[in-house]
Amino acid sequence: MADSSAAVIDSAELREALHSCLGVHRFVEEVVAGAPYATSDDLLATADRVAASLTPAEVDEALAHHPRIGERAQGEGRAQQFSRGEQAAAEASDADLVDAIAAGNAEYEARFDRVFLIRAAGRSRAEILAELTRRLRLDDAAEAATVASELHGITMLRLQSLYPH
């Protein structure tokens, strides 16, 4: 699907692409069930709707596939390539910033019992650290909603890169 007028995509290819964008079984299966899509916009609209309805357990399922901010994703799959690209930042060699993010990650994990997730694409390491610091002060419900929103945003950015509209 190179443009919004393209129609058919192989379901196995679609399933793999969707899983690389969001590693949640229900998300993948619900979006694949709607295929074939007449346009990439139709695919993106369905994916957007399903990604916006993740349960807390599905958010946890998805987080199992995300590396910590500042850590290199292991492996060579499409999901790992996405992660490496999204986390590329000019300040990656700033040791103080790297250390502060690592300390923040540890504090976040101790506080919320999950990996800190943020849409890193387009954000500097300093911006990520500021957001990490801010989110450490949120209550559990507010942070759970923030994580789900960030996950939704990451998913849609990844899908839009694969299926531009």
C-alpha positions in Angstrom: 0.0 0.0 0.0 2.1 2.8 -1.2 -0.7 5.4 -1.4 -4.3 5.8 -0.3 -5.6 4.2 -3.5 -3.7 1.0 -3.1 -5.9 -1.9 -2.1 -4.6 -5.4 -1.5 -2.0 -6.6 0.9 -1.2 -10.2 1.8 -2.7 -11.1 5.2 0.6 -12.7 6.4 2.5 -9.6 5.4 -0.1 -7.4 7.1 0.0 -9.5 10.3 3.8 -9.3 10.5 3.7 -5.5 9.9 1.0 -4.9 12.5 2.9 -7.0 15.1 6.0 -5.0 14.5 4.1 -1.9 15.2 2.2 -3.2 18.3 2.9 -6.6 19.8 -0.7 -7.2 20.9 -2.5 -10.3 19.6 -6.0 -8.8 19.6 -4.8 -5.7 17.8 -3.2 -7.7 15.1 -6.1 -10.1 14.7 -8.9 -7.4 14.7 -7.1 -5.3 12.1 -6.3 -8.3 9.9 -9.9 -9.4 10.2 -11.0 -6.2 8.4 -8.7 -6.9 5.4 -8.6 -6.4 2.6 -8.6 -2.6 3.0 -9.5 -0.5 0.0 -7.0 2.2 1.0 -4.2 2.7 3.5 -6.5 5.3 5.1 -9.0 2.6 5.8 -6.4 0.4 7.3 -5.0 3.2 9.5 -8.5 4.1 10.7 -9.2 0.6 11.8 -5.8 0.3 13.4 -6.3 3.6 15.2 -9.7 2.5 16.6 -8.3 -0.8 17.8 -5.1 0.7 19.3 -7.2 3.2 21.2 -9.1 0.5 22.9 -6.3 -1.5 24.6 -6.9 -3.0 28.0 -4.4 -2.7 30.8 -3.3 -6.3 30.2 -2.8 -5.6 26.5 -0.7 -2.5 27.4 1.4 -4.9 29.5 1.6 -7.3 26.6 2.9 -4.6 24.3 5.4 -3.3 26.9 7.1 -6.7 26.9 8.3 -5.9 23.4 9.7 -2.4 24.2 13.3 -1.8 25.3 14.1 0.8 28.0 14.6 4.3 26.8 18.3 4.7 26.2 18.9 1.0 25.7 19.5 -0.5 22.2 16.8 -2.9 21.0 18.1 -6.4 20.6 17.5 -8.4 17.4 17.1 -7.5 13.8 13.3 -7.5 13.2 11.2 -4.6 12.0 10.1 -3.7 15.6 13.7 -3.5 16.7 14.6 -1.3 13.7 11.7 1.0 14.6 12.9 1.3 18.2 16.5 2.0 17.2 15.3 4.7 14.8 12.9 6.3 17.3 15.5 6.4 20.0 18.3 7.9 17.9 19.1 11.3 19.4 21.9 13.8 19.1 22.6 13.7 22.8 23.1 9.9 22.9 26.8 10.5 23.8 26.1 12.9 26.7 27.1 10.7 29.6 25.3 12.8 32.2 22.0 12.6 30.2 22.4 8.8 29.6 23.0 8.3 33.4 20.1 10.4 34.4 17.7 8.5 32.0 19.0 5.2 33.3 18.4 6.3 36.9 15.0 7.6 36.0 14.2 4.3 34.3 15.1 2.4 37.5 13.0 4.8 39.6 10.1 4.5 37.2 10.2 0.7 37.2 10.3 0.6 41.0 7.4 3.0 41.2 5.1 1.6 38.4 6.4 -1.9 38.0 6.8 -1.6 34.2 9.2 -0.1 31.7 8.9 3.6 31.0 7.4 4.1 27.6 7.4 7.3 25.6 7.1 8.3 22.0 10.8 9.0 21.5 10.6 10.0 17.8 11.1 13.7 17.5 12.1 14.2 21.1 15.5 15.0 22.4 17.0 13.1 25.3 16.6 16.2 27.5 12.9 16.3 26.6 12.5 12.6 27.4 14.2 13.0 30.7 11.9 16.0 31.6 8.8 13.9 30.7 10.2 10.9 32.7 10.6 13.2 35.7 7.2 14.7 35.3 5.5 11.3 34.9 7.2 9.9 38.1 4.9 12.3 40.0 1.7 11.1 38.4 -0.7 8.8 40.3 -1.1 5.2 39.0 -4.3 5.8 37.0 -3.0 8.9 35.3 0.3 7.2 34.4 -1.6 4.1 33.1 -3.6 6.4 30.8 -0.5 8.2 29.7 1.3 4.9 28.8 -1.7 3.7 26.8 -1.8 7.1 24.9 2.0 6.9 24.2 1.7 3.3 23.0 -1.2 4.3 20.7 0.9 7.2 19.3 3.9 5.0 18.7 1.8 2.4 17.0 0.2 4.9 14.6 3.5 6.6 13.8 5.0 3.2 12.9 2.0 2.2 10.8 1.9 5.5 9.0 5.6 5.0 8.0 4.7 1.6 6.5 1.3 2.6 5.0 1.5 6.3 4.2 -1.8 8.1 3.5 
